[in-house]
């Protein structure tokens, strides 16, 4: 079972819709359910809660091939939009342990989670918010 917050799912769908007709790829990360007081899950369960802006570090990435927009070891998954409408993992997608794929019409019924082999995983969207974070 894959868990994701409604806010994250809505943000990913909005990014896919805004990029259409182009595809967008975004790194996503998890928060332990124990840090989400409203989640009625085992505290060790991973819940996808955050994304990393796809444009961060792009100029350096283009030259050196490093993804500077995503902190090292903090991306547990990947979101990929398929504006052409295929709700599946393709050979050209950036593979990760979990891949979220969304297609038009960019609603909650048009997003799914897959493993790196392309097998669909059960996705549960939670009405919880991640803990507030602040730079100190």
Secondary structure, 3 states (H helix, E strand, C coil): CEEEEHHHHHHHHHHHHHHCCCCCEEEEEEEEHHHCCCCCCCCCCEEEEEEECCCCCHHHHHHHCCCCCCCCCCCCEEEEECCCCCCCCCCCCCCCCEEEEECCCCCHHHEEEEECCCCEECEEEECCCCCCCCCC
